[in-house]
Amino acid sequence: MTKHLIPSSKLYTNLKLANPVALRQASNATQNFNDEYIGKIMKKKHQHVNYSSMVEHQPSSYYAKKRTDLSESKERLTTISYFYADPEIDKATEKPLTRLNPMTMMYLGVSDNNSHLLRSANYLRSELPIRLAHMIKELRNLPFIVACHPSILEIHERCIKTFRQFDQYDKEIKNFESEKAFNNLVFNMLEMNKDLLALLCEGFKDTRRYISNETLIKHRLNKILSTRLGLRLLCEHHLALNKQSNLHKSVLSNDIIDMFETKMNSNDNFYSTYLPSNSGDNSNSISARDEEWVGIIHQKFSPKKLIDTSAKLVTKLCKEKYGIAPKIKIDGHINSYFPYLPLPLEYIMPELLKNSFRATTENHRYSSNLPDVCVTIAVNKKDFIFRIRDRGGGIPHNLEEKIFDYHFSTASEDRKESCNDNDSFTNDCMNPSGFGMMCQASGSQGLAVMHGYGFGLPTSKAYAEYLGGSLSFQSMQGIGCDFYLRLSLLDIEPQVVRI
């Protein structure tokens, strides 16, 4: 082969000295060369002479650029290797999670000298890197075609960046000045990852057609969403403890306080029942902590109030979309209350009601009176249950097994397109005037892409299971559906809820 000859090669030298006369003489002696073959050899000669001239006359800058390109390529390979093979992340994934019982969080969330704030900060300092590492592990276990999507890579990169920030924060937090700096780090993490749900939806929407193993994807997504929920609950709880303390202006930066108060005052898709309403008082008369709240845990959580608030929002959205909305009827243990974390439920309940309201309205669109959507509350010594019953026609037999699949939606293609076109119903579904941490943490963008993308029900199911509960349904085709949301009470053994 003479394709890649260089000027110093022996064969190239022989070619360079070759001429037709010498070749014909060799042909007469050996009778191996004919005129066609001699022509091919001479053609090769001219090609390599031109190649030699090109190589010998290259400017020095050409080789400098080549060396630079090689250096950049090597640097990229080093970066990629570090991106995927960070030993600190590998070590952290081998450590078990320390999941807390919310009742323990509530009892340890109060102290006379505010020492609980330092205790909470130090717990987060050691726990957050481990949880972030486990989330990174789940992202890396995704199928290649999914993991390479720009949105998923963006999540991956953010998790690595956040992991390194907390992993390098190795000093113990011993005073409130240090805790203030740590609180800023926690807050920045929440802000940086507020659109994580939107990125997940976008990434899986674009790559879904390449996925053959839906069970694997569902398992990975459940783990990622559950880990995210745990991270956000812990971080929100810590910031809430600080905001409820009489030192909140000393341990929270003005940016954090201003953000909370600005969004509360403007009602800009923000709901935070655990923040003191009079936090604008002067430092000599700092707002007292609401005795019903310890962090994000409401000591007198009322299931009926949750339904009332959710129904008010969904009714408004339904009327704006269809011009009419079914009424809601609440029965059962409507006067019950107990300690619980309402924030995840402030995401789950509107999702369930939206499905029931939409099905009822569309199934009876030509009726003058819509049947009620009925919600029954049942509380016992072990758990509490919501049953959401509608007359929306039920779920067809062939779709029942797909209801909790990611990216499956019972909405028609026309409604999916209208969701993508940002119609008013979709926008409001995505931007509810509150509903707690799930909306505020995601900036409502995560909710925005979930409606019509088939993320609402599977995400609600993943959250319910993370909280030690379940989400199931019974469909009566031709009549309607009953959805059952069952959640364990916080202090019931052996099914103790752990975050």
C-alpha angles and dihedrals in degrees: 000000000000098000097105101031117151124211094258095057118114094227091051090053091052090050091050091055094044122109133175094254094054091046093051090049089053088047092054090049098048102018089220100113126071128180094267093052092047088053091054092051092050090049090054089049093056092046093054094043088056090047091051091051091050093050095043093051100046112126118244090245088065092062092042089055090048091052090048091051090050090048092051091047090051090048091052091050090050091050092049091048091051090045093057102028107044104155092206091058091048091052092048093052089059091059118090122240119253101221116191129217108236090226089058089048089052096048092046093044095084132061137156094235097037091247087139088073093060091043091053092047093052091049090054091045091061100032104046096065090052094050092045090050091053090051091050089051091055091049090052091050092060118109113277096247090054097042090053094057110114093236093052091045088052090055090046092051093047092051091051092048092049092045092055092048093055096035090056091048092091101149118104115246105238104158139034093251090061090044091056090057090048091049089056089054091050092047092049089052091054091048094047093052100039092111095047092114091053091051092049091051092048094048096049093041091059096043101037094100090061094053116100100169106062092171092059092048092048090051093049093046092048090053093047094047093044092050090049091050091051092049093050095045092052094046094044090048092052094048090045091054089053093047092050094049125093087242096057093120090052098048100036124064121238089248092060094045092045091050092052095046096042093053092044093050094046093040086224101172090302133128123173115160092172095066118094111251095218097049090130092075119118120272093258091060104034116180117271120240116260102250092216093063133065106180106307093338116104110208092202103036111175117205091199093056089051091054093045092053094045093046092051091056097043092046090055092049093046093051091050090052103038104014090239138058135192119250120247125232121198123196140154123057095359095157097053123117135172140153114293146137105258097182099084089043089055086066099039100047097054089048092055093045092048090057093048095045093048094047092047094047095047095044091052099032093132094046122101092215123043119211115247125260105232124208119190122195121206123181125182137161093279109036146340127244137202118201114195110194124186139171095225098131098265131255116294115251094244092055101046094092092051099052094097096040116115113252093017114123132175088213115110122249090257092056091046089055091048088052090054089048090058098239118185097262092051094046092051092045087056096042106043115173091255132316095172136261096346091064101033092047094051094040084237088281093107090054089046095066096037096068107087091004093084098244100115102078099036091047091049089051092049091051093047092051091047088056091053096261141096143235119213140152144207119209126204102194109225093021114049148268139285115207118195121203109188121184132178120239113249100248103039118121133248092012096056112167112238128189 
